[in-house]
Amino acid sequence: MALEIVEACIKCWACVPLCPQKAIYEADPHFLIDAGRCTECLGDYADPQCASICPIEGAIVNELNEPLNPPGSLTGIPPARWTAAQRETPFR
């Protein structure tokens, strides 16, 4: 049982001080989670604190590789609408 930070991470440092187990550490090119220390905050909080604060959709995944903040969850924009908007907006 451990979460994973994937390449979408921008190293904003928001998650590091919130981890009660100090399982998040700096690596290149993004942060990583020590699987031996990560408890997914069970027993400490209702939700994993790293995912609760992460501003990047899809940057933290569970053991099934499912994002804890899936696309659209933070912005409220459904992924299909976001894709359509990108096609409608001319590049400058």
C-alpha positions as CSV (number, residue, x, y, z in Angstrom):
1,M,0.0,0.0,0.0
2,A,1.7,3.1,-1.2
3,L,1.0,6.1,-3.5
4,E,3.2,7.1,-6.3
5,I,4.2,10.5,-7.7
6,V,4.5,10.4,-11.5
7,E,6.1,12.6,-14.1
8,A,3.3,15.1,-14.1
9,C,4.7,16.4,-10.8
10,I,6.1,20.0,-11.2
11,K,8.0,19.9,-7.8
12,C,5.9,22.7,-6.3
13,W,6.8,21.4,-2.8
14,A,3.2,21.6,-1.5
15,C,3.0,17.9,-0.5
16,V,6.4,17.5,1.2
17,P,5.6,19.3,4.6
18,L,2.1,17.6,4.8
19,C,3.2,14.0,4.7
20,P,2.9,12.7,8.2
21,Q,5.3,9.8,7.5
22,K,7.9,12.0,5.8
23,A,7.7,9.6,2.8
24,I,8.1,12.2,0.1
25,Y,11.6,13.0,-1.1
26,E,13.2,15.0,-3.8
27,A,14.5,13.3,-6.9
28,D,15.0,14.2,-10.5
29,P,12.9,15.2,-12.4
30,H,10.1,15.0,-9.8
31,F,9.4,14.0,-6.2
32,L,9.0,10.4,-5.2
33,I,7.3,8.5,-2.4
34,D,9.1,6.0,-0.3
35,A,6.8,2.9,-0.5
36,G,8.1,1.6,2.7
37,R,7.1,4.7,4.6
38,C,3.8,5.7,2.8
39,T,0.7,4.7,4.7
40,E,-1.7,6.7,2.4
41,C,-2.3,8.6,5.6
42,L,-4.5,5.8,7.1
43,G,-4.9,6.3,10.8
44,D,-3.8,10.0,10.5
45,Y,-6.2,11.6,8.0
46,A,-9.4,10.7,6.1
47,D,-7.6,11.4,2.7
48,P,-4.0,11.2,1.6
49,Q,-2.6,14.6,2.4
50,C,-0.3,14.8,-0.6
51,A,-3.2,14.3,-3.0
52,S,-5.4,16.7,-1.0
53,I,-2.9,19.6,-1.6
54,C,-1.5,18.6,-5.0
55,P,-2.4,21.3,-7.7
56,I,-1.6,19.0,-10.6
57,E,-4.3,16.6,-11.9
58,G,-3.0,13.1,-12.3
59,A,0.4,13.6,-10.5
60,I,-0.3,11.2,-7.7
61,V,-1.6,7.7,-8.4
62,N,-2.6,4.8,-6.2
63,E,-1.4,1.2,-6.5
64,L,-3.7,0.6,-9.4
65,N,-2.2,3.5,-11.3
66,E,-5.4,5.5,-10.8
67,P,-5.0,9.2,-10.3
68,L,-6.2,10.5,-7.0
69,N,-6.9,13.9,-8.7
70,P,-8.2,12.7,-12.1
71,P,-8.5,15.1,-15.1
72,G,-11.2,17.6,-14.4
73,S,-11.3,17.1,-10.7
74,L,-9.5,20.3,-9.8
75,T,-10.7,22.6,-12.6
76,G,-14.2,21.3,-12.9
77,I,-13.8,21.2,-16.6
78,P,-14.7,17.8,-18.1
79,P,-11.7,16.3,-20.1
80,A,-13.8,16.2,-23.3
81,R,-14.7,19.9,-23.0
82,W,-11.0,20.8,-22.3
83,T,-9.9,19.0,-25.4
84,A,-12.6,20.7,-27.5
85,A,-11.6,24.1,-26.1
86,Q,-8.0,23.5,-27.1
87,R,-9.0,22.7,-30.6
88,E,-11.2,25.9,-30.8
89,T,-8.5,28.2,-29.5
90,P,-6.0,29.3,-32.1
91,F,-2.4,29.1,-31.1
92,R,-0.6,32.5,-31.0
